[in-house]
Amino acid sequence: VNGVNSYNVTGLDRNTTYNIYVRNNCGNDYSNWASTTQTTNPLITCGSTTDTIVCGTGTSTSYYTPVNTYYNYTYTQQLYTINELPTTGQITKIAFQYNYTSAITSKTNCTIYMANTNKEFFASTSDWVASSEMTPVYIGSLNCSNGWNEFILETPFMYDGTSNLVVAVDDNSGSYNTSSHVFYHTSQARNMSLHKYS
């Protein structure tokens, strides 16, 4: 790009690493190529800018979280670290990646809660974030079809940018599908989710 020190590249994918090569136009000749590597950022809502964060790789599947599809009544908590949430801002939507050809039809009465937390992982099966610390952000159906399923929060949640984030799903639907109705998740070395069911 002649005569300028910056260039706006459009059409890039979010959360993707690109190799960038530049060189000087010296009139009758060019300098050697210089290179750098940059990763495009996925960002939560910040000011007037809205973007998307994808947490994890989503290569494993389970029917336990975010809502247990094999039991009538379920409750889950999932932790997302500050490393996965790179900025402060208002969360206005949440999406879950579902992986089965038949849709979920049983989860019609669910509440999603969120909270900023210093908890880095769940130390035991009873190490829940207290319900008194949670803010309800969505009430309704969590029925999903194959692929990404987005839910608009009735009460946007302010992520503080310095804590981890806990997302809880309280399912009082009283109905279930099968253990084949699964969601994608990322396997972790430490316990990043808890679940109970009946």
Secondary structure, 3 states (H helix, E strand, C coil): CCCCCCCCCCCCCCCCEEEEEECCECCCCECCCEEEEEECCCCCEECCECCCCCCCCCCEEECCCCCCCCCCCEEEEEEECCCCCCCCEEEEEEEEEECCCCCCCCCCCEEEEEEEECCCCCCCCCCCCCHHHCEEEEEECCCCCCEEEEEEEEEEEEECCCCEEEEEEEECCCCCCCCCCCEEECCCCCCCEEEEEC
